[in-house]
C-alpha cells in the first residue's frame, strides 16, 4: 500500500512539472565594471549607451514603444539583439552603415543632427573591442574643464534632442553659449537632478559622477575653459 501511495505521489509531481508552461529564458549579460577608466577603452555604459539614448532611442524612433523597423536601442540587451552590431567587422555592420550615411537614410534622421566623426569612431572602436557590456566607475572631479569634460557629457547625453532646426522644447545645446544660458537661469542643474522641471535626459537620470562634474563646473563659475 505504501509503495502504491509513493508511486501516485511521484506521478503527480511529474505531471505537475511537465504540464507547466515556462516563459522562454533570455540570458542577461552582466555589466563588467572597472573601478578605474582606461583611456584606450570605450565603455558601453559610460560612452555608448548615452549616445544611443540621446540620438537613437527617441520617441518615434528606436525606443521600446516605437521600435522603428523592429530595432530597440535602450539598453545593452536590446542593442546586441537588434542585429545591427558586428564586432568582427564593425565597418560592415548595419549600425555603421546608418550612422555614416550622408544621404536620406542616415541615422539619426533629419532634422536631428548627424553624429560627429568622434562619436562614430567611438562606436566603431567599441565594436572592435568586442562590443562588451562594460563600464568604469572612476570619478575624478579634481580638474574639470568645459572643453574636455562638461561639453562631452552634455553633447553625448542631451544634444541628440536639443539641436538641429527643431530642438526639443526649442532649447539648443550646441555650444557653450547655449549651455551657459541654462546655467544662468538655473535650469541646467534643476533638469539633470529632476527638480522643478522634467528630468533630463528623459531616458533616465545621468550617472552621479556626471552630475557631480557638471555641478562642480557650475559652482566654480561655469567658465569656457
Order of alpha helices (4+ residues) and beta strands (2+ residues): alpha-beta-alpha-alpha-alpha-alpha-beta-alpha-alpha-alpha-alpha
